């Protein structure tokens, strides 16, 4: 069966590498919002009805109900100033989501300072730091080893260990960079 977009004036059909097609949501509240956005009088979508990705600001549907792309908004019947407003709303939404992610500290980075890739498990383990302080209890923090140090960097904290060989060269270095919330 050939997929085609149900929006008035849209001629998109399914081809490899072309636009994506989305079913109308099963959730009745969201489904009614989509039907209202399509603006077809007396029309109800069937289980086979699809809407193409060109009708979403970012080019795909978003499952977040706070996102402007939760409901399709780009249609031939939409005036250009409304399209511009929706685009700005999407940019504002994305900035807000980025700030939320930063605040939550969802990003966890693990880096290694040597060319050889080492993990924290490869380092010797110890429950205390050089100053006798215990590492904070946090889901991302493992016990750190050897001569450890804590260095604050903005909103992140770096815990690190180094092990040196008898020649004085750095053999193993494990760093964990994380944000404690």
Buried (B, 14 or more C-beta within 10 A) or exposed (E): EEBBBBBEEBEBEBEEEEBBBBBBBEEEEBBEBBBEBBEEEEEEBEEEBBBBBBBBBBEEBBEEEEBBBBBBBBBEEBEEEEBEBBBEBBEEBBEEEEEEEEEEBEEEEEEBEEEEEBEBEEBEEBEEBEEEEEBEEEEEBBBBBBEBEBEEEEEBBBBBBBBEEEEEEEEBBBBBBBBBE
